[in-house]
């Protein structure tokens, strides 16, 4: 097994584990984003640029989900009312 194959296996395994644990902590969402970044690097290094590009997009999406998960949540059917 080459170092590149091992790197790809590590990245995809990290994606799987962190995705499965996202419900436990918002930090697993950030870890998933990092793992997607590693998988993206793997795709580009391997020469599979479509895979690298898609994984880069997933990384950006996961970072956005992580940022939004830290904000205070309003009840599902409530409307925001500015009191100022």
Order of alpha helices (4+ residues) and beta strands (2+ residues): alpha-alpha-alpha
